[in-house]
Amino acid sequence: MTSEARGPDGLDPSCERALPRHRRGRRPFDRSSYPDGPPGSAVYAALDLGTNNCRLLVARPTDDSFRVVDAFSRIIRLGEGLSHTGRISEAAIERAVGALSVCRDKMRARGVSRARLIATEACRAAENGEAFRNRIAEEVGLELEVVDRETEATLAATGCAPLVAPEAEGVILFDIGGGSSELVLLGRTVSNGGGPASAKIEAWTSIPIGVVTLAERHGGIEVSPEIYEAMVQEVAEHVAPFAQARGCRNLDRAHLLGTSGTVTTIAGVHLRLPRYDRRRIDGVWLNGGQITNVVDQLLTMGYEDRVANPCIGAERADLVLAGCAILEAIRRSYPCARLRVADRGLREGMLVQMMREDRVWDAPAGAAP
């Protein structure tokens, strides 16, 4: 369970004043600035600044995984209008500054000893991406790392590997983002002798389409069946070549694994949750008929009805059907009987990767094998 800190944003208002001088400034998360102590006491942070969302996890290692001690998520629509202008807008920058300031304060309040702060498609594509990152460094004190699509796919696979069914002969992992979507063909999971299991990446691809870019091209407030099908066809043109080249050998013994707001929203609507509950969503299985029923339901709902749904809300009401169209294109290319829903992904992948690099799960010297 995530434990929230104090204050209206989960912050202790005195935390900034309490920080020693060497832990302030533009680069407050240099590992050498903190007394880490033993590996189990180290505090890690993973921040994912995407085209639509800003998300943070703060965690401590446990014997075989990690425990989340703080978290933050806010839809900021960094890529709003980017497909038309080629630039991150001033309004989007202001939203990012506000969200990232909260993340910075949470990391400071939790005494983070190591952090990785990544930015994805919006910063890759924007003409002013570098200027945006410089501004964040100056105003917020965070140095964002722009990762390529292969790194994004690898981190998603690392974060989601524990949800791969052990009996599966193939898994098609997909991450539907705001500005791009990644597909990863995974093999069987393997034990690392400590820490979470990992899965071998057999092939991957990234398509330059996400929920924000697709909704901006086709419209997301009023979506007719014809508009929806046009979105599906646009995405299918990108997905089909990869599926034809790198299909699963036995789809009857394979499953889809989805990490995105789209699939978690579909799961919440299917379960008729009165409010979003990660504990009931992460790891849940959906069959093809259940997914189709939810999508059909969403297509008959008006925009205001989608806003009123507690698992959609105003922030996703104009994007959810674009996400469903991306999912449908994937399902047509990979018609697996089951989909497993992941409320995890890049951030968890970053945490696992950092902890593995620090060897926090290695057996102590002299321990029995």
C-alpha positions in Angstrom: 0.0 0.0 0.0 1.2 3.5 -0.8 1.4 5.7 2.3 0.8 9.3 1.7 2.9 12.0 3.4 1.4 15.1 5.1 -0.1 18.3 3.6 -2.5 19.0 0.8 -0.2 17.3 -1.8 1.1 14.7 0.5 4.0 16.9 1.6 5.5 18.1 4.8 5.7 21.9 4.3 8.9 22.1 6.3 10.8 19.5 4.3 12.6 22.0 2.1 13.8 24.1 5.0 14.9 20.9 6.8 17.2 19.8 3.9 20.9 20.4 4.3 22.4 22.8 1.8 24.3 20.1 -0.1 21.0 18.4 -0.9 19.4 21.4 -2.5 19.8 22.9 -6.0 19.7 21.7 -9.6 21.1 18.2 -9.0 19.6 17.2 -5.6 19.6 13.4 -6.3 23.3 12.7 -6.8 23.8 9.3 -5.1 27.0 10.6 -3.5 25.1 13.2 -1.6 23.3 10.7 0.5 24.4 8.2 3.2 22.8 5.1 1.7 23.4 2.7 4.6 22.8 -0.9 3.9 21.0 -1.8 0.6 17.7 -2.5 2.3 17.5 1.1 3.7 18.1 2.8 0.4 15.2 4.8 -1.1 14.7 4.7 -4.8 12.5 6.9 -7.1 11.3 6.4 -10.6 9.6 9.2 -12.6 7.9 8.8 -15.9 7.0 12.1 -17.7 4.9 11.0 -20.7 2.8 12.7 -23.3 -0.2 12.5 -21.1 0.8 11.7 -17.6 3.4 12.5 -15.0 3.9 9.6 -12.6 6.3 9.0 -9.7 7.0 6.0 -7.5 9.2 6.0 -4.4 10.1 2.6 -3.0 12.4 0.6 -0.7 13.8 -2.8 -1.6 12.3 -5.9 0.2 13.7 -9.4 0.3 12.5 -10.3 -3.2 10.9 -7.1 -4.6 10.2 -3.6 -3.4 7.7 -1.7 -1.2 6.1 1.5 -2.5 6.4 4.2 0.2 5.0 7.1 -1.9 3.5 7.8 -5.3 2.1 10.5 -7.4 0.2 10.6 -10.7 -1.3 13.6 -12.6 -2.6 14.0 -16.1 -0.8 17.0 -17.5 -1.2 16.5 -21.3 2.3 17.6 -22.1 1.8 16.6 -25.7 -1.4 18.5 -26.2 -1.4 20.1 -29.6 2.1 18.8 -30.3 1.0 16.9 -33.5 -0.2 20.2 -35.0 2.4 22.7 -33.8 5.5 20.5 -33.3 6.1 22.2 -29.9 5.2 21.8 -26.3 2.9 24.6 -25.4 3.4 27.2 -22.7 0.2 25.9 -20.9 1.5 22.3 -21.0 4.9 23.5 -19.6 3.2 25.2 -16.7 1.3 22.1 -15.9 4.5 20.1 -16.1 6.3 22.5 -13.8 3.5 22.2 -11.2 3.5 18.4 -11.3 7.2 17.9 -11.3 7.6 20.3 -8.4 5.3 18.0 -6.4 7.5 15.0 -7.4 10.7 16.9 -6.4 9.3 17.6 -3.0 8.1 14.1 -2.5 11.6 12.8 -3.3 13.2 15.2 -0.9 10.7 14.4 1.9 11.4 10.7 1.5 15.2 11.0 1.4 15.6 9.5 -2.0 19.1 8.0 -2.4 18.9 7.1 -6.1 16.5 8.3 -8.8 15.9 7.9 -12.5 13.7 10.6 -14.2 12.7 9.8 -17.8 10.8 11.7 -20.4 9.3 9.9 -23.5 7.6 10.7 -26.8 6.6 14.4 -26.2 10.2 15.4 -25.4 11.5 13.2 -28.2 9.3 14.8 -30.8 9.0 18.4 -29.8 11.1 21.1 -31.4 11.5 22.8 -28.0 12.1 19.6 -26.1 15.7 20.6 -25.1 14.5 24.0 -24.1 11.7 22.5 -22.0 14.2 20.2 -20.2 16.5 23.1 -19.5 13.6 25.1 -18.0 12.6 22.2 -15.8 16.2 21.9 -14.6 16.3 25.7 -13.8 12.8 26.1 -12.3 12.3 22.7 -10.6 15.8 21.3 -10.1 15.3 18.0 -12.0 17.4 16.7 -14.8 15.1 14.8 -17.2 16.6 12.0 -19.3 14.9 11.5 -22.7 14.9 7.8 -23.5 14.6 6.2 -26.9 11.7 3.8 -27.8 13.8 0.7 -27.3 14.6 1.7 -23.7 10.9 2.5 -23.2 9.9 -1.0 -24.4 12.6 -2.7 -22.3 11.5 -0.9 -19.1 7.9 -1.7 -19.7 8.8 -5.4 -20.1 10.9 -5.4 -17.0 8.1 -3.8 -14.9 5.4 -6.2 -16.2 7.4 -9.5 -16.3 5.9 -10.7 -12.9 2.5 -10.8 -14.6 3.5 -13.2 -17.4 1.6 -16.4 -16.9 4.2 -19.2 -16.2 2.4 -21.6 -18.6 2.3 -19.1 -21.5 4.2 -20.0 -24.7 4.2 -16.4 -25.8 3.2 -13.0 -24.5 2.4 -9.9 -26.4 3.0 -7.0 -24.1 1.7 -3.6 -25.2 2.0 -0.1 -23.7 -0.5 2.4 -25.1 1.0 5.8 -24.4 -0.1 9.4 -25.1 2.2 9.9 -28.1 3.5 6.4 -29.0 2.7 2.8 -28.3 5.1 -0.1 -27.9 4.6 -3.8 -28.6 6.9 -6.4 -27.2 7.0 -10.1 -27.9 8.1 -11.8 -24.6 9.3 -15.3 -24.0 9.0 -17.3 -20.8 9.9 -15.7 -17.5 13.1 -16.7 -15.8 14.3 -16.4 -12.2 17.2 -14.1 -11.4 18.1 -15.9 -8.2 16.7 -13.0 -6.2 14.3 -10.1 -6.9 11.4 -10.1 -9.4 11.4 -12.5 -12.4 12.4 -11.3 -15.8 11.2 -12.2 -19.3 13.3 -12.4 -22.5 12.4 -9.8 -25.2 12.2 -11.7 -28.5 11.1 -8.7 -30.6 9.7 -5.2 -30.2 8.3 -2.3 -32.1 7.1 1.2 -31.4 4.5 3.0 -33.4 4.2 6.9 -33.4 0.5 6.8 -32.3 -0.9 7.3 -28.8 -4.2 8.3 -27.3 -3.5 12.0 -27.5 -2.3 12.0 -31.1 -5.1 9.7 -32.3 -7.8 11.7 -30.5 -6.5 15.0 -31.9 -6.6 13.7 -35.4 -10.1 12.0 -35.3 -11.8 13.7 -32.3 -12.4 12.2 -28.9 -15.5 13.9 -27.6 -18.0 12.6 -30.1 -16.9 9.2 -31.5 -19.2 7.5 -34.0 -18.7 3.8 -34.9 -17.4 5.1 -38.3 -14.8 7.4 -36.6 -13.8 4.6 -34.2 -13.3 2.2 -37.1 -11.2 4.8 -38.9 -8.9 5.0 -35.9 -8.6 1.2 -35.7 -7.6 1.1 -39.3 -5.0 3.8 -39.0 -3.3 1.9 -36.1 -3.7 -1.5 -37.8 -1.5 -0.2 -40.7 1.4 0.1 -38.1 0.7 -3.0 -36.1 0.0 -5.5 -38.8 3.6 -5.6 -40.4 5.1 -6.4 -37.0 2.5 -9.1 -36.2 3.1 -10.7 -39.7 6.8 -10.7 -39.2 6.8 -11.6 -35.5 3.7 -13.5 -34.7 3.3 -16.0 -31.8 3.8 -19.7 -32.8 0.7 -20.8 -30.8 -1.8 -18.1 -30.0 -3.9 -20.6 -28.1 -1.2 -20.8 -25.5 -0.3 -17.1 -25.6 -1.9 -14.1 -23.9 -1.9 -10.3 -24.2 -0.5 -8.2 -21.4 -1.5 -4.6 -21.4 0.0 -1.7 -19.4 -1.8 1.6 -19.9 -4.6 3.8 -18.7 -6.7 2.3 -21.5 -6.7 -1.3 -20.2 -7.0 -0.3 -16.6 -10.0 1.9 -17.5 -11.6 -1.0 -19.4 -11.0 -3.3 -16.4 -12.6 -0.8 -14.0 -15.6 -0.3 -16.2 -16.0 -4.1 -16.6 -15.8 -4.6 -12.8 -18.3 -1.7 -12.3 -16.0 -0.3 -9.6 -17.5 2.7 -7.7 -13.9 4.2 -7.8 -10.6 3.1 -9.2 -8.9 0.4 -7.0 -5.5 -0.7 -8.1 -5.6 -3.8 -5.9 -8.6 -5.1 -7.9 -7.2 -4.1 -11.3 -3.5 -5.1 -11.4 -3.2 -8.6 -12.6 -6.9 -9.1 -13.5 -7.8 -11.3 -16.5 -10.2 -10.3 -19.2 -11.5 -12.4 -22.1 -12.3 -11.2 -25.6 -16.0 -11.0 -25.0 -15.6 -8.9 -21.9 -13.4 -6.4 -23.6 -15.8 -6.2 -26.6 -18.7 -5.6 -24.3 -17.0 -2.7 -22.5 -15.9 -1.1 -25.8 -19.5 -1.4 -27.2 -20.8 0.2 -24.0 -18.3 3.1 -24.3 -19.3 3.6 -27.9 -23.0 4.1 -26.9 -22.1 6.5 -24.1 -22.0 10.2 -24.7 -19.1 12.3 -23.6 -20.9 13.5 -20.4 -21.7 9.8 -19.5 -18.0 8.9 -19.9 -17.1 11.9 -17.7 -19.5 10.7 -15.0 -18.1 7.1 -15.0 -15.8 6.9 -11.9 -13.2 4.8 -13.7 -13.0 7.3 -16.6 -13.7 10.8 -15.5 -13.1 14.2 -17.2 -9.4 13.6 -17.7 -9.8 10.5 -19.8 -13.3 10.9 -21.3 -12.0 12.3 -24.6 -9.1 9.8 -24.9 -10.5 6.4 -23.8 -12.0 5.5 -27.2 -8.8 6.4 -29.0 -7.1 4.0 -26.6 -9.7 1.3 -27.3 -9.1 1.7 -31.0 -5.4 1.1 -30.5 -6.2 -2.0 -28.4 -8.6 -3.2 -31.0 -5.9 -3.0 -33.7 -3.6 -5.1 -31.5 -6.3 -7.6 -30.8 -7.1 -8.1 -34.5 -3.4 -8.8 -35.2 -3.0 -11.0 -32.1 -6.4 -12.6 -31.4 -5.5 -14.1 -28.1 -8.3 -15.5 -25.9 -7.1 -13.6 -22.8 -5.7 -10.3 -21.8 -4.0 -9.6 -18.4 -4.2 -6.1 -17.1 -1.2 -4.4 -15.6 -1.3 -1.3 -13.4 2.5 -1.2 -13.6 5.1 -0.5 -16.2 7.9 1.9 -16.8 8.3 3.1 -13.3 8.4 -0.4 -11.9 10.9 -1.3 -14.6 13.1 1.5 -13.6 13.0 0.6 -9.9 13.8 -3.1 -10.7 16.6 -2.1 -13.0 18.2 0.3 -10.5 18.0 -2.2 -7.7 19.5 -5.0 -9.8 22.4 -2.7 -10.7 22.9 -2.1 -7.0 22.7 -5.8 -6.3 20.2 -5.4 -3.5 18.9 -8.9 -4.0 22.2 -10.7 -4.2 22.7 -13.3 -1.5 25.1 -12.2 1.3 28.6 -13.6 1.1 28.8 -17.0 2.7 25.0 -17.6 2.5 23.8 -21.1 1.6 22.9 -21.4 -2.1 
